[in-house]
Amino acid sequence: MQWLLRITACIAFVLAANVSWSQNDWPSKPVRFIVPSSPGGGTDVFARLLAQALTDSLKQQFVVENRPGASGNIGAQAAATSRPDGYTFLVASNNSIAINPALFRNMPFNVERDLAEVSRGVTAVNVLLVSSTVPAQTLEDFIALAKKEPGGFAYGSAGTGSSPYLGVRMIEEITGLKFTHVPYKGTAPAYQDLVSGRIQFMYADIAGALSYVKAGKLKVLAADRKTSLVPEAPTFAEAGWPNFDSPTSFSVLAPKGVRPEIMDRFAAEVRKALTALAPRLEQQGLIPVLDTPAEFAASLAKERAMWAAFIQRNNITPDE
């Protein structure tokens, strides 16, 4: 019996030591952030700021790997099916994890089954932008002009299901108007056409448009929240749309199955990094969300349900 007790004690010691080693030794090699979009976009900007902050604090390299395509599904699937060893994470917009599951009938992975929430990360400040060629100074002006030219106002987006697209579809639902959709391969070329007047407006995050706004080439008619970047812009609620809510966020997730002690430490390190990065993020129109994995999981479930209902109610399909 004594030998059995000794063996049991040794096993317990080894297991405890292994848990302690896993937590204290991690990360012992470079950590990969898969970003399911091209370099230069909001998700990529956030991922690189976070990766550098974690590299500095944990003394191990965090690298960003861009895997764009299929509306974000290619990169998200690569992260979801990667080895759950704590060395691969997903940094994605809510398009990949909240909108696509409702938009695509045959998703190549299951967000709820294959991914574990770490942090909401940041939310972006979204604004309604019009070209300087549009004679509107307020949201009310813009809607009045659009009513005079049914279907005559065109907007740009990064494609069906993207936040700029869904934001305008929500405006259509509120106003009963119909606008002409012009899809682009990203928001950068869309801004060029917006500045030139080839398209009339966009719903987009403020960071990418700020230089054009400051140069007087674009006008902000409303924002989804107050921001010091465009302090004169009213919120949609202040402009008369209290129920308008088309959010954009850039979040951190892990393949399901990462050891709890690594997940706990990583989530804590992400919160610390977001706190330290807050001033720089806010200059990009990004607001840190200092939530726990459980809080993020609950809010993401609600958001998925919201988008599923909206997409079904408006008969939105990926082919639009």
N, C-alpha and C positions, 0 to 999 in steps of 0.2 A: 504493500500500500504506500510505503514511503517513497518508493521509486516513482510511483504513479503521480503522487503529489508534486514531486520535483519536476517531472516532465511537464505537468500542467502549468506549474509556475514559470518554467522556462518558456513555454509557448506564449503565455500571457505577457511575459517580459518582452519577447521578440515582437509580438503584435503591437504592444504599446510603443516600443522603440521605433517600429516601422511607421506608425501613425505620426509620431513626433518627427521622424526623419522626413516624411513626405511633406509635412507642413513647413518645417524649418529650412529644408533644403530647396524647396521650390521658390523661385525658378532656378534651375541649375544649368539651363541652356536657353537659347533664344526662344521667345514666345511669338507666335504668329497671330496677327489680326487679319482675318479675311474680310475684305470690303467688297460687297457685290455690286460695285459701281465704278465708273472711270475715275482717274485721278482728277482732282480739282473741284469736285462737287462738295456739297455740304457734309456728306457722310465721310468722305475722304479727309477733308480738313479736320473734322472732329477726331477721326481715328488717329491721324498723325500727331495732333496735339496731345492726345491721351497717351499714345505710344511713347512719345518723348518724355512726358512727365513720369511714366512708370519706369522707363529706362533709367532715368536719373535717380528715382527713389529706391528702386530694387536692385540697381547695379547689374542688371542683365538686359540684354537687348530685346526690345519689343519691335517687331517689324510689320509693316503693312503690306499686304498682298492684295492687289486689286484683281477681282474676278468678275467683270461685268458680263451682262447678257441675260436674255430671257426675262426682262423686267426685274432683275435681281435674283431670280431663282437659281441661276447657275452657281453663283458664289455662296448663297445661303445653303444650298444643298451640299456643296463641298465642305462647309463648316459643320453642318448637321451630321454628316456621315464620317467625319474625321475621328481619329482615335481620341477617346475622352481621357487624355492624360494630363490635361492642364496646360498644354503647350499650343493649343489652337483655340481661338475664340472668334466669334462673329461680331462685327461692328456694322450694323445695318440700320437703314431708315425704317419707319413704320410701314412703308410700302411692302417690304419683304416679309414682315412678320405679322402685320395686322390686316393689310389690304389684300395682298395676293391670295391668301387662303380663301377669301370670298369671291375673288375675281376669276381665278382659274379653277376649272373643274377637275383637272388632272395634275395636281401639284406633284412634283417629283420627290417631295418629302412632307412630313407632317410636323408643323411648327410645335404643336403641343406635345407630341410624342417624342420628337427627336432633338428638341432644344430645351435648355434650362435657362431661365432668366437670371441675369446678374445685376443689371442696372438699367433704368430708363435712359441714363446718360444725360442728354440735353434735349430741350425742346427749342425749336426755331421760331423766331418772330416772323410771321407771314404777313404780307401786305398786298393790297390791290394796287397795281401799278398801271398807269396809262402813259401813252406816248405824249410828249409835249405838243404834238400836233392835234391832240384831242382837246377841244375847248371845254373842258370840265375841270372845276376846282374842288368839287365835293362829290361824295358818293351819290347824293341826290341828283346832282347835275348829270352825272354819268348815266344813271338809270333813265333819266328823262330823255337824254340824247339817244340811248339805245332803243327806247320805245318808238322813237320817230323813224328809226331805220331797222326794222325787224330783220335779223339775220345779217345785218350789214357790218357788225362789229366782230372782228376776228381776234382770237387769243392764241397764244402759244403755250406749249407744254412739252414735257419730256416723254409724252405718250400716254395712252389710256391707262388709268390706274395710278399715275403719278400724282403727287400732291397738288401740283399746279392744275392738273386736269380736274381732279375731284373737287377742288375748291371752287372752280367755275361752275361745275355741275350743281354744286350746292347753291351757288348764286342763282342759277337758272330755276332751281326748285323754289327758292324764296320769292323770286320776282315773276316767275312765269314766262320769262324771256328765253329766247334761243340764240345762241352765239355760234359762230363758225370756228371749229377746232382746227388748228394747224399744228401737227406734231413735229417735234424736232428730235435730233439725237443729242439730247441734253439741253440745259437752259442757256448755255453761253451763246449758241447761234440764235436762239429765240430772242435774247436781249438785243442782238444786233438788228434784227428785223423790227423789234419794238421801238428802238431808238429812231430808226429810219422812217417809221410810220407804216411799214408794210403790214404789220398787225397793230391792233389798237390798244390791247391791254393784256395783262397777265396777273395771275395770283401766284406769288412766289415768296421765298424767304428774302429778307431784307439784305442779308450779307452780300449776295451776288449782284444785287442791283444798286448798292449804296453809292458806288463811284458815279454811276449815271445820274442818280438823284442829286448828288452834290453838284454835279456839273450842269444841272438844270435840263437834262435831256429826258428825264422821266419824272413823273409826279406820283406821289403816294397819296391815295385818297382815303385809305383806312388801314388799320393794322389790327391783328388779332389780340394784341396786348400793347400796353404802353412801353415805349422804349426810348432811351436817351439818344439813339441814333437818328430818329426822326421825331423829336418831341412834339412837333406841331401837328402830327397826324392823329386824328381821333381813332378810338377803337371802333370796331364794327358795332358794338353795343351802343356807344355814344352816337354813332351815325344812324341808329335806328334799327339795327339788326341784333337784338339781344340773344337770339338763338343760333346765330351763325357760329359754327365750330368745326373747322377743318384743319386739324393739327398736323404738325410735322415734328418728328423726333428722330434722334440718332442714338441707338441703344446698343448695349453689350449683352451677348448671350454666349452660352457654351454648349458643346455637344452633350446630350444627356449622358450621365454616368461619371462625370468628373468627381473625384473623391470629395466628400463634404468639407474636410478641413482645408483643402486647396480652394474650393469655391468660397468658403467663408473668408479666407485671407485675401483672395483676389477681390471680392466684393468690397472689403474694407479698404483695400489699397486704391480701388477705383474711386470710392467716395472721397478719400484723402486727396487724390489727384484732382478731382473735380472741384473741390474746395479751393485748392491752390490755384487752379486754372481759371477760376470764376472771372476775374477782371479781363483776361485775354479772350475768354469765350464770349463775354458780353459785348466786346468790341466787334465780334462776328455775328451778333444778333442771336447768340445761343445762350440759353438759360440752363444752368446745371440743375438736375433733379437728384437730390440726395436721398434716394429711397433705398429700401432693403430689397433683396431678391423677392421676398414674399409680397411686398407692396407693389413691386413692378409686375409680378405675375398676375395679381388681382386687377391692376389697371389695364394690363394688356388684354386680359380676357374680356373686359368691358369694351375696350376699343374694338376688338375683333367683332364683337356682337353688333356694335354701332355701325361699323362699315358694312357688315354683311346685310343688315337691314336696309341701309342706304342704297347699296348696289342692287339689291333685289327690287327695291321700290322704284328705282329709276331704270331698271332693265339694262344695266351697264354690262358690256361684254368686252373681252380683250381685243376684239377685232375692230372696235370703233375707231 
